[in-house]
Structure formats: C-alpha cells, structure tokens
Amino acid sequence: MSRIFITGSSDGLGKMAALMLVTQGHQVVLHGRNKDRAAVAMAGVPGAETVLTGDLSSIAETVHLAEEVNKLGLFDAVIHNAGIGDKERSRMETTDGLSHVFAINSLAPYILTCLITRPKRLIYLSSGLHREGNPDLKDLAWKQRRWNGLQAYSDSKLQDVILAFAVARKWPDVFSNALDPGWVATKMGGRSAPDNLEDGSTTQAWLAVSNDPRALVTGNYFYHQKVKQCHPAAADQELQEKYLTECARISGILFPLS
Ligand SMILES: NC(=O)c1ccc[n+]([C@@H]2O[C@H](COP(=O)([O-])OP(=O)(O)OC[C@H]3O[C@@H](n4cnc5c(N)ncnc54)[C@H](OP(=O)(O)O)[C@@H]3O)[C@@H](O)[C@H]2O)c1
C-alpha cells in the first residue's frame, strides 16, 4: 500500500485518480481550494484518508499547505494535478501580483516540490499544449506581455515539464515525471472533449504506485502509460536552472540543493 497526496482532487482528473487509488487499496490524501471544496472532495472519494485545504493562487496558502502535508508524515507520491485552463479573457492577478495561470499551474507545484518532505515519486500534470509553450521564460508573471490565455496555459504546461525534468536531474533518488492526460471531459476540458476520463487518470495513478518497470523511471514525459517526445527545451539544463532561479526569485523559496 502506498500513500499519495493529490492536489486539486475535488473534481476532474485528480478526483478520478484518487478514486482509482483508493479502490486499489492505497491511502490517499485529497486537496481542495477551500473548506467547501475540501468537503466536496471528501464526499466524492469515500475511503480517502483526509483532505487538506489551500488556494494555490496564493504563495502564502501554498506554503501553508506544504506545512500541513508535512504534518501528516511521509508520502510515497505527490501528484501535482491542480490547474486552471486557458479561458481567462484578461490577465487575472493573484494577491501576489502574478497571473492566475502561472501561479496555480506553475509556481504552486514548484513551491510544493521545494517544501513537502521529499516523496519517492513526483508526478506533474502537463498537456499536449505544452509543445506550444514559449521557452524563453521572459515575463513569467505576464506583467508586460499582452494577455493571451492559450499562450499562458501552454507556457505553464511547458514549465511543468521543465520542473519535472529539473527535479529528475537534481534528485536522482526520486522518480519525477510529467504527463499529458489527453483531452478529457472535465470542467477544464469541456463536454465535447474526445478522450476518455478514466484513461486520462490512469497514467498519473500508475506512475504514483506501480512497480511495473516502465513506471519506475525518471525524467520522462508520458501519454497513456507510454513515453512520448516532449518539447526539447524541457531537457535543456541551462533552461531548467534559469526556471528554478526565476521561481525562487518570485516565490522567495529556494530549490533545495540535496
Ligand atoms: N481536461 C483536459 O482535457 C486536460 C488536458 C491536458 C491537461 N490537463 C491537466 O490536468 C489537470 C487536471 O485538470 P482537469 O481537467 O481535471 O481540470 P478540473 O476538472 O477543472 O479540475 C482542476 C482541479 O484543480 C483545482 N484547482 C483549480 N484552481 C485551484 C486553486 N487556485 N487552488 C486549489 N485548487 C485549484 C480544482 O478545484 P475546484 O474543483 O475547486 O475548481 C480542481 O480540483 C490540470 O493540471 C490540467 O492542466 C487537463
């Protein structure tokens, strides 16, 4: 039996992964953005161990969430699943002066990765759209650029792969991978999405717990349990270092060296 923490497990792919893992007999800790969403998460996944709250758009709440995770003890895996899509028509600013999309999709996984006691496995939800992401890492907070929701989302999902690969390189004792769940019918994916929701969650659940040798790997990008090519920039070590430095500057939280 493994113990897994899943961000954004009140709905969609995170909830589905939680249901799968509980059904397989694993201990799962859920997460919701506030008390109401946390209650919804617990009601939706009978048998989950407990639920934690924290709005990932806030640096302070994300730091507090990491502290609450650590109070529960060690985890075998953390799935960085929570995210928002490309639908914001204008730049929505967080309390920290960042774009929502960057704060929730990119910076929060960085902060949680830095602060949660290191698990054996880390899984980062990316998207096929990461291939359209801009690797120049200029203006991550979207303070100077003219707003483009699709570009902001694509950038954030490329940043998730960069983070997964940087972690894989820097922490060789951890399996750190990114994945594309496919286009599935969730709140984010929309009703007409063509792919299957269960297939979309299978890879994250598999990477979190399976002893299949194909899951015991690091620094890969998966789609439906198969390694796929990703944006070549994600493997660029200089770019990875630049990204970690930028996240540290913006959040005030340094990436742990060892
Ligand atoms: N659906 C797709 O087709 C698709 C395709 C490629 C990649 N993905 C990726 O898959 C992941 C899950 O997406 P999904 O389709 O399952 O989306 P979803 O149904 O909208 O669920 C997203 C989850 O993230 C949570 N969340 C959003 N903002 C948050 C915040 N500020 N603080 C805390 N939690 C927050 C949501 O909470 P609430 O329930 O309270 O909103 C929900 O639990 C995302 O990272 C997404 O980028 C999805």
The ligand as a MOL file (V3000), in Angstrom:
LIG
                    3D

  0  0  0     0  0            999 V3000
M  V30 BEGIN CTAB
M  V30 COUNTS 48 52 0 0 0
M  V30 BEGIN ATOM
M  V30 1 N -9.0950 18.0930 -19.0500 0
M  V30 2 C -8.1900 18.0390 -20.0230 0
M  V30 3 O -8.5360 17.8010 -21.1950 0
M  V30 4 C -6.7350 18.2550 -19.7290 0
M  V30 5 C -5.8250 18.1680 -20.7970 0
M  V30 6 C -4.4750 18.3330 -20.5690 0
M  V30 7 C -4.0350 18.5620 -19.2750 0
M  V30 8 N -4.9130 18.6610 -18.2410 0 CHG=1
M  V30 9 C -4.3830 18.9420 -16.9020 0
M  V30 10 O -4.9390 18.0470 -15.9600 0
M  V30 11 C -5.0200 18.6690 -14.6670 0
M  V30 12 C -6.4050 18.4840 -14.1010 0
M  V30 13 O -7.3330 19.1220 -14.9620 0
M  V30 14 P -8.8790 18.7530 -15.0050 0
M  V30 15 O -9.2380 18.6280 -16.4220 0
M  V30 16 O -9.1790 17.6570 -14.0640 0 CHG=-1
M  V30 17 O -9.4950 20.1370 -14.5030 0
M  V30 18 P -10.7010 20.4240 -13.4980 0
M  V30 19 O -11.7680 19.4060 -13.6380 0
M  V30 20 O -11.0230 21.8520 -13.7070 0
M  V30 21 O -10.0370 20.2070 -12.0640 0
M  V30 22 C -8.9760 21.0180 -11.6550 0
M  V30 23 C -8.7230 20.8140 -10.1810 0
M  V30 24 O -7.7900 21.8100 -9.7520 0
M  V30 25 C -8.3650 22.5520 -8.6720 0
M  V30 26 N -7.9170 23.9500 -8.6360 0
M  V30 27 C -8.0300 24.8830 -9.5990 0
M  V30 28 N -7.5860 26.0640 -9.1480 0
M  V30 29 C -7.1870 25.8680 -7.8590 0
M  V30 30 C -6.6490 26.7170 -6.8620 0
M  V30 31 N -6.4500 28.0200 -7.0620 0
M  V30 32 N -6.3480 26.1820 -5.6660 0
M  V30 33 C -6.5740 24.8690 -5.4280 0
M  V30 34 N -7.0860 24.0230 -6.3260 0
M  V30 35 C -7.3940 24.5200 -7.5380 0
M  V30 36 C -9.8630 22.4830 -8.9600 0
M  V30 37 O -10.5940 22.8690 -7.8000 0
M  V30 38 P -12.1820 23.2390 -7.9320 0
M  V30 39 O -12.8640 21.9060 -8.0840 0
M  V30 40 O -12.4860 23.9350 -6.6690 0
M  V30 41 O -12.3020 24.0990 -9.1520 0
M  V30 42 C -9.9970 21.0210 -9.3530 0
M  V30 43 O -9.9590 20.1840 -8.2260 0
M  V30 44 C -4.6270 20.1300 -14.8920 0
M  V30 45 O -3.3060 20.3430 -14.4550 0
M  V30 46 C -4.7290 20.3210 -16.3940 0
M  V30 47 O -3.8450 21.3110 -16.8760 0
M  V30 48 C -6.2570 18.5100 -18.4470 0
M  V30 END ATOM
M  V30 BEGIN BOND
M  V30 1 1 1 2
M  V30 2 2 2 3
M  V30 3 1 2 4
M  V30 4 1 4 5
M  V30 5 2 4 48
M  V30 6 2 5 6
M  V30 7 1 6 7
M  V30 8 2 7 8
M  V30 9 1 8 9
M  V30 10 1 8 48
M  V30 11 1 9 10
M  V30 12 1 9 46
M  V30 13 1 10 11
M  V30 14 1 11 12
M  V30 15 1 11 44
M  V30 16 1 12 13
M  V30 17 1 13 14
M  V30 18 2 14 15
M  V30 19 1 14 16
M  V30 20 1 14 17
M  V30 21 1 17 18
M  V30 22 2 18 19
M  V30 23 1 18 20
M  V30 24 1 18 21
M  V30 25 1 21 22
M  V30 26 1 22 23
M  V30 27 1 23 24
M  V30 28 1 23 42
M  V30 29 1 24 25
M  V30 30 1 25 26
M  V30 31 1 25 36
M  V30 32 1 26 27
M  V30 33 1 26 35
M  V30 34 2 27 28
M  V30 35 1 28 29
M  V30 36 1 29 30
M  V30 37 2 29 35
M  V30 38 1 30 31
M  V30 39 2 30 32
M  V30 40 1 32 33
M  V30 41 2 33 34
M  V30 42 1 34 35
M  V30 43 1 36 37
M  V30 44 1 36 42
M  V30 45 1 37 38
M  V30 46 2 38 39
M  V30 47 1 38 40
M  V30 48 1 38 41
M  V30 49 1 42 43
M  V30 50 1 44 45
M  V30 51 1 44 46
M  V30 52 1 46 47
M  V30 END BOND
M  V30 END CTAB
M  END
